[in-house]
Amino acid sequence: MKVFILTRKRLAVIGAALAVVLCLGIFGVSNSETAVAANASQRSIPIYCVDTDEKKVSISFDAAWGNEQTQSLLDTLEKYNVKSTFFLVGDWVRNYPDDVKNIAKAGHDVGNHSNTHPYMTKLDENGIKSEIETCNSEIEKLTGKKPTLFRPPYGDYDNNVVDTIRGLGMYCVQWDVDSLDWKGLSAEEMCSRIKNNIKSGSIVLMHNGGENTPKALPLIIESIRDLGYEIVPISELLPKGDYTTDHTGMMIPSERSSDSSSPKTGSDKEKEKTRQTAAEMETASSENDSETMLSSDSDSDADMISSSPKSRSTTSKTTSSSSGETSTSPGLKGELENLINGNRKKK
């Protein structure tokens, strides 16, 4: 039987080895926590507007409750030969099937606005899918076409909502110009508001049940055209293929995103300066077809969230030290390893 004598040298080696193991464990946990924190900070942003040099914009209508003014809106759109986008709730589709058919027949986009108009962030992934797929099915029965555009009720979203929508091969679409028609603004006030905030690639939010929306629509169309913009449905405004959305919700085609490192011109800087970020926080009652516009997080999380309608890629982050060097091998760990190696050489 061998007897091991614990000399002072051996105790030092064992102590150093234990310190290394403990150190590695601590740094392992630290790196794991850093990875989790980095992953949590990555945010999936819906589309609020489009980065484009073309003077094109979209007008959209949310339909969740009544239909009394729908035909009037369709008549005005036809008069001006404008194609728009209507986001419909499943309950609305079931209550007003003829209106759904008329919207589609007139050549407008028919988008999905959920099945029962819930707060989507309160649902799990299966609940989100059920809301979307049920409404899609109802719309497809009447129009023969499955929607590819989705707008969350109340503008309410989180990563789970946006990622689930993308996983279903759909675009999650918000807006960057709110007409505030649901607040009872006059036709002139709505027109002025839109005229002052619209830009190339903008998406305007309106409702089929706004008190003064039918009266405002002709003024809005004329003022937008006077500014030199073409009005197109959202399906034509969105670029095809892969894209990213920045922290403001601007949809950037992949080819334009690759040029982001080039110097900005004065025009580019002015665009960036005047860009309207997430729409304002607003609260309204459901009696007048309200939508609560939740902030799309106005913090400076400028990470680009890579995505395509049918696939989603994950963005990874690297944690760096204050000196700018990537933290991979702590100095203490290296010193302990050197100590162990030195003791081994002396033996």
C-alpha positions as CSV (number, residue, x, y, z in Angstrom):
1,M,0.0,0.0,0.0
2,K,1.3,3.4,-1.0
3,V,1.4,6.2,1.5
4,F,1.2,9.8,0.2
5,I,2.9,12.3,2.4
6,L,1.4,15.8,2.1
7,T,4.4,18.0,1.8
8,R,4.2,21.8,1.7
9,K,4.9,21.7,-2.0
10,R,2.2,19.2,-2.7
11,L,-0.3,21.2,-0.7
12,A,0.5,24.3,-2.7
13,V,-0.1,22.4,-6.0
14,I,-3.4,20.9,-4.7
15,G,-4.5,24.3,-3.5
16,A,-3.7,25.9,-6.8
17,A,-5.5,23.2,-8.7
18,L,-8.6,23.6,-6.6
19,A,-8.4,27.4,-7.1
20,V,-8.3,26.8,-10.9
21,V,-11.4,24.5,-10.8
22,L,-13.3,27.0,-8.7
23,C,-12.2,29.9,-10.9
24,L,-13.3,28.1,-14.1
25,G,-16.6,27.3,-12.5
26,I,-17.2,31.0,-11.6
27,F,-16.2,32.2,-15.0
28,G,-18.3,29.5,-16.6
29,V,-21.4,30.8,-14.7
30,S,-20.5,34.4,-15.5
31,N,-20.1,33.7,-19.2
32,S,-23.4,31.8,-19.2
33,E,-25.2,34.7,-17.5
34,T,-23.7,37.1,-19.9
35,A,-24.9,35.0,-22.9
36,V,-28.4,34.9,-21.4
37,A,-28.4,38.7,-20.8
38,A,-27.2,39.3,-24.3
39,N,-29.9,37.1,-25.8
40,A,-32.6,38.8,-23.7
41,S,-31.5,42.2,-24.9
42,Q,-32.1,41.2,-28.6
43,R,-35.4,42.5,-29.6
44,S,-37.6,41.5,-32.5
45,I,-39.2,44.7,-34.0
46,P,-42.3,44.8,-36.3
47,I,-42.3,46.8,-39.5
48,Y,-43.3,50.5,-38.9
49,C,-42.1,51.9,-42.2
50,V,-39.9,51.1,-45.1
51,D,-36.5,52.4,-46.1
52,T,-37.0,53.4,-49.7
53,D,-35.9,56.2,-52.1
54,E,-39.2,55.9,-54.0
55,K,-42.0,58.3,-53.0
56,K,-44.5,55.7,-52.0
57,V,-46.6,55.4,-48.9
58,S,-49.5,53.2,-47.7
59,I,-52.8,54.0,-46.0
60,S,-54.2,51.2,-43.8
61,F,-57.5,50.7,-42.1
62,D,-58.2,48.5,-39.0
63,A,-61.7,46.9,-38.8
64,A,-62.7,45.4,-35.5
65,W,-66.3,46.3,-34.7
66,G,-68.8,48.2,-36.8
67,N,-69.1,48.4,-40.6
68,E,-71.4,51.5,-41.1
69,Q,-68.7,53.5,-42.9
70,T,-66.9,50.8,-44.7
71,Q,-68.7,51.2,-48.0
72,S,-68.2,55.0,-48.0
73,L,-64.5,54.4,-47.6
74,L,-64.4,51.9,-50.4
75,D,-66.3,54.4,-52.7
76,T,-63.8,57.2,-52.0
77,L,-60.8,54.8,-52.6
78,E,-62.4,53.8,-55.9
79,K,-63.1,57.4,-56.9
80,Y,-59.4,58.3,-56.4
81,N,-58.2,54.9,-57.8
82,V,-56.3,54.2,-54.6
83,K,-55.5,50.7,-53.3
84,S,-55.3,50.3,-49.6
85,T,-54.8,47.7,-46.9
86,F,-57.6,46.5,-44.5
87,F,-56.6,44.6,-41.3
88,L,-59.7,42.6,-40.3
89,V,-60.5,40.8,-37.1
90,G,-62.0,37.3,-37.4
91,D,-65.2,38.3,-35.6
92,W,-65.6,41.2,-38.0
93,V,-65.1,38.9,-41.0
94,R,-67.8,36.5,-39.7
95,N,-70.3,39.4,-39.1
96,Y,-69.7,41.2,-42.4
97,P,-68.7,38.7,-45.0
98,D,-70.1,40.8,-47.9
99,D,-67.8,43.7,-46.9
100,V,-64.8,41.3,-46.8
101,K,-65.6,40.2,-50.4
102,N,-66.1,43.8,-51.5
103,I,-62.7,44.8,-50.1
104,A,-60.9,42.0,-51.8
105,K,-62.8,42.4,-55.1
106,A,-61.8,46.1,-55.2
107,G,-58.1,45.0,-55.2
108,H,-57.2,46.1,-51.6
109,D,-55.0,44.0,-49.4
110,V,-56.9,42.0,-46.8
111,G,-54.7,41.6,-43.7
112,N,-55.1,39.7,-40.5
113,H,-55.9,41.6,-37.2
114,S,-56.3,38.5,-35.0
115,N,-59.4,36.4,-34.5
116,T,-60.9,38.0,-31.3
117,H,-58.8,41.2,-30.9
118,P,-56.9,40.2,-27.7
119,Y,-53.6,41.5,-26.2
120,M,-51.2,39.1,-28.1
121,T,-48.5,39.4,-25.5
122,K,-50.8,37.7,-22.9
123,L,-50.9,34.5,-25.1
124,D,-48.4,31.7,-25.4
125,E,-47.1,30.6,-28.8
126,N,-50.0,28.2,-29.4
127,G,-52.5,30.9,-28.5
128,I,-50.9,33.4,-30.9
129,K,-50.9,30.8,-33.7
130,S,-54.6,30.0,-33.0
131,E,-55.6,33.6,-33.2
132,I,-53.8,34.2,-36.5
133,E,-54.6,30.9,-38.2
134,T,-58.3,31.0,-37.4
135,C,-58.6,34.5,-38.8
136,N,-56.6,33.5,-41.9
137,S,-58.9,30.6,-42.5
138,E,-62.0,32.8,-42.3
139,I,-60.6,35.3,-44.7
140,E,-59.4,32.7,-47.1
141,K,-62.8,31.1,-47.3
142,L,-64.3,34.4,-48.5
143,T,-61.5,35.7,-50.7
144,G,-59.7,32.6,-51.8
145,K,-56.4,34.2,-50.6
146,K,-54.5,33.6,-47.4
147,P,-53.3,36.9,-45.7
148,T,-49.6,37.5,-45.4
149,L,-49.9,40.7,-43.4
150,F,-50.6,40.8,-39.7
151,R,-51.2,43.8,-37.3
152,P,-51.3,43.1,-33.6
153,P,-54.4,44.5,-31.8
154,Y,-53.6,47.6,-29.7
155,G,-50.1,47.6,-31.3
156,D,-49.2,45.1,-28.6
157,Y,-46.2,42.9,-29.2
158,D,-43.1,41.3,-27.8
159,N,-40.4,39.0,-29.2
160,N,-42.7,36.0,-28.9
161,V,-45.4,37.7,-30.9
162,V,-43.1,38.9,-33.7
163,D,-41.1,35.7,-34.0
164,T,-44.3,33.6,-34.1
165,I,-45.7,35.7,-36.9
166,R,-42.5,35.5,-38.9
167,G,-42.5,31.7,-38.3
168,L,-45.9,31.5,-39.9
169,G,-44.5,33.2,-43.1
170,M,-46.2,36.5,-42.4
171,Y,-45.1,40.1,-41.9
172,C,-45.8,41.9,-38.6
173,V,-46.9,45.4,-39.6
174,Q,-47.5,48.4,-37.4
175,W,-47.5,52.1,-38.5
176,D,-45.4,55.2,-38.2
177,V,-48.1,57.8,-38.8
178,D,-51.3,57.7,-36.7
179,S,-54.3,59.7,-38.0
180,L,-55.8,59.6,-34.5
181,D,-59.2,59.3,-36.2
182,W,-60.3,57.2,-33.2
183,K,-60.0,60.3,-31.0
184,G,-62.6,62.2,-32.9
185,L,-60.2,64.6,-34.6
186,S,-61.7,66.8,-37.3
187,A,-61.0,65.9,-41.0
188,E,-58.8,69.0,-41.3
189,E,-56.8,68.0,-38.1
190,M,-56.2,64.5,-39.4
191,C,-55.2,65.7,-42.8
192,S,-52.7,68.2,-41.3
193,R,-51.3,65.6,-38.9
194,I,-50.6,63.1,-41.7
195,K,-49.3,65.7,-44.1
196,N,-46.7,66.9,-41.5
197,N,-45.5,63.5,-40.6
198,I,-45.5,61.4,-43.7
199,K,-42.3,60.5,-45.6
200,S,-41.2,57.9,-48.2
201,G,-42.1,54.4,-46.9
202,S,-44.6,55.6,-44.3
203,I,-47.6,53.5,-43.2
204,V,-50.6,55.5,-42.1
205,L,-53.0,54.1,-39.5
206,M,-56.8,54.7,-39.9
207,H,-60.0,52.9,-38.9
208,N,-63.1,52.0,-40.7
209,G,-65.2,53.2,-37.8
210,G,-63.5,56.6,-37.1
211,E,-66.2,59.3,-36.7
212,N,-64.7,61.7,-39.2
213,T,-62.7,59.2,-41.3
214,P,-64.9,59.2,-44.4
215,K,-64.9,63.0,-44.6
216,A,-61.1,63.1,-44.0
217,L,-60.1,60.5,-46.5
218,P,-60.5,62.6,-49.7
219,L,-58.5,65.4,-48.1
220,I,-55.8,63.0,-47.0
221,I,-55.5,61.4,-50.4
222,E,-55.3,64.8,-52.1
223,S,-52.7,66.2,-49.7
224,I,-50.5,63.1,-50.0
225,R,-50.6,63.3,-53.7
226,D,-49.9,67.0,-53.7
227,L,-46.7,66.2,-51.8
228,G,-45.7,63.9,-54.7
229,Y,-46.3,60.6,-53.1
230,E,-47.9,57.5,-54.7
231,I,-50.3,55.6,-52.5
232,V,-49.9,51.8,-52.7
233,P,-51.1,48.9,-50.6
234,I,-48.7,47.6,-48.0
235,S,-48.0,44.4,-50.0
236,E,-46.5,46.6,-52.7
237,L,-44.7,48.9,-50.3
238,L,-42.7,46.1,-48.6
239,P,-39.6,45.0,-50.5
240,K,-39.3,41.4,-51.5
241,G,-36.7,39.0,-50.0
242,D,-34.6,39.2,-46.8
243,Y,-34.7,42.3,-44.7
244,T,-33.8,43.8,-41.3
245,T,-35.7,46.2,-39.1
246,D,-33.8,48.7,-37.1
247,H,-34.7,49.9,-33.6
248,T,-37.2,52.4,-35.0
249,G,-39.0,49.7,-36.9
250,M,-37.8,50.8,-40.3
251,M,-37.7,47.8,-42.7
252,I,-34.4,47.8,-44.6
253,P,-33.9,45.4,-47.6
254,S,-30.8,43.3,-47.3
255,E,-29.1,45.0,-50.2
256,R,-29.5,48.4,-48.6
257,S,-28.5,47.1,-45.2
258,S,-25.1,46.0,-46.6
259,D,-24.4,49.6,-47.7
260,S,-25.0,50.9,-44.2
261,S,-21.3,51.3,-43.6
262,S,-20.9,53.9,-46.4
263,P,-20.7,57.6,-45.5
264,K,-24.1,59.3,-45.0
265,T,-25.0,62.2,-47.3
266,G,-26.7,65.3,-46.1
267,S,-30.0,63.9,-47.4
268,D,-29.4,60.7,-45.5
269,K,-28.7,62.6,-42.3
270,E,-31.8,64.7,-42.7
271,K,-33.9,61.5,-43.2
272,E,-32.4,60.0,-40.1
273,K,-33.0,63.2,-38.1
274,T,-36.6,63.5,-39.1
275,R,-37.5,59.8,-38.9
276,Q,-40.5,59.2,-36.8
277,T,-39.8,56.4,-34.4
278,A,-42.4,54.2,-32.6
279,A,-45.8,55.8,-32.7
280,E,-47.0,57.7,-29.6
281,M,-48.4,56.1,-26.5
282,E,-52.1,56.5,-26.9
283,T,-55.1,55.1,-25.1
284,A,-58.7,55.0,-26.2
285,S,-62.0,53.2,-25.4
286,S,-63.2,50.2,-27.4
287,E,-66.5,52.0,-28.1
288,N,-64.9,54.0,-30.9
289,D,-62.7,51.2,-32.3
290,S,-59.7,52.2,-30.3
291,E,-56.2,51.0,-30.6
292,T,-53.7,51.4,-27.7
293,M,-50.4,52.2,-29.3
294,L,-47.7,50.6,-27.2
295,S,-44.2,52.0,-27.5
296,S,-41.9,50.0,-29.7
297,D,-39.2,50.7,-27.1
298,S,-37.6,54.0,-27.6
299,D,-34.3,52.9,-26.0
300,S,-31.2,52.9,-28.1
301,D,-31.1,49.2,-28.9
302,A,-29.8,49.8,-32.4
303,D,-29.1,46.1,-33.2
304,M,-30.4,45.0,-36.5
305,I,-32.8,42.1,-36.2
306,S,-32.3,39.8,-39.2
307,S,-35.4,38.1,-40.6
308,S,-37.3,37.1,-43.7
309,P,-41.0,36.3,-44.0
310,K,-40.4,32.6,-43.9
311,S,-37.3,32.2,-41.8
312,R,-35.6,33.9,-38.9
313,S,-31.9,34.1,-38.1
314,T,-30.4,34.6,-34.7
315,T,-28.1,37.5,-34.0
316,S,-25.3,36.8,-31.5
317,K,-23.4,39.3,-29.4
318,T,-19.8,39.3,-28.1
319,T,-19.1,40.6,-24.6
320,S,-16.1,42.8,-24.6
321,S,-14.0,44.1,-21.7
322,S,-13.7,47.8,-21.0
323,S,-10.4,47.9,-22.8
324,G,-12.1,46.8,-26.0
325,E,-10.6,43.2,-25.9
326,T,-12.9,40.2,-26.0
327,S,-13.0,38.6,-22.6
328,T,-12.0,34.9,-23.1
329,S,-9.1,34.0,-20.8
330,P,-9.1,35.7,-17.4
331,G,-5.6,36.8,-16.0
332,L,-6.2,35.0,-12.7
333,K,-6.9,31.7,-14.4
334,G,-3.7,32.1,-16.5
335,E,-1.6,32.8,-13.4
336,L,-2.9,29.7,-11.6
337,E,-2.2,27.5,-14.6
338,N,1.4,28.9,-14.7
339,L,1.7,28.1,-11.0
340,I,0.7,24.5,-11.5
341,N,2.9,24.1,-14.6
342,G,5.9,25.6,-12.7
343,N,5.4,23.2,-9.8
344,R,5.3,20.3,-12.1
345,K,8.6,21.3,-13.8
346,K,10.3,21.5,-10.3
347,K,9.2,18.0,-9.4
